[in-house]
Amino acid sequence: MEKITTVLFDLDGTLLPMDAENFEKLYLKSLAKHTGALLEPEKMLKSVYIGQKAMVESTDATQTNADVFYDTFGSIVGPEIKSQMMDILDEYYLNDFVLAKEATSQSQEMIDAVMHLKSVNKRVILATNPILPRIATDRRIEWAGFELEDFEDITRFEENHFCKPSLQYYQEIINDNNLIPEHCLMIGNDVEEDLIASQLGMKTWLIEDDLIHRGTEINCDWRGSRKEFITKIKETFQ
């Protein structure tokens, strides 16, 4: 690990401990309620799902994730509702999105890990799946106990063009930050979405708390709990 210069962290389930099932339930319930006056809840949730699926599957480097999502969303609900919905969604993330915070908590181990890495001059990047608007990402960073300034770069719905688990997602981070993959370490709790970074040459560490595993083989350089992780980080990077 002596060559590692940059450490990339996933957010949900990694830096931000999360009951993913309960979070999704609270998020979608509050979202449907907030937008119910404009669009019937079932159609709203279906449209959001289809829009997010389109982002994940997109390979178009000319369209941001936001472009893909709203183009897809608009094709379902029509241009008038799309226009109104964009404003309503901004209001939702500013106000009612906080209702989903109940399914999250803070990890002092992960806070300490990020601060330790910065103290030994490692570049720290937040490699969160950019499928929600900027304000939603900023809120979750805050819930996790961090400031935006704690990260040299943060992947964004409005700026990035790909999603996990696409290798193009990681390649975009590499290109944007002039990284050497072999000098990078990706840390996450999702076997399929985070460990795939190894295919580009990155080292990978799996956080087993809040583990997401869809059945594929687990290949990583290290795995363990958050408590084990902070000990390992301090031993490895001095």
Secondary structure, DSSP 8 states (H G I E B T S, - for coil): -TT--EEEE-TBTTTB-B-HHHHHHHHHHHHHHHHTTTS-HHHHHHHHHHHHHHHHH---TTS-HHHHHHHHHHHHH-HHHHHHHHHHHHHHHHTGGGGGGGGB---HHHHHHHHHHHHTT-EEEE-----S-HHHHHHHHHHTT--GGG-SEE--TTT----TT-HHHHHHHHHHHT--GGGEEEEESBHHHHGGGGGGT-EEEEE-TT-B--S-----SEEE-HHHHHHHHHHH--
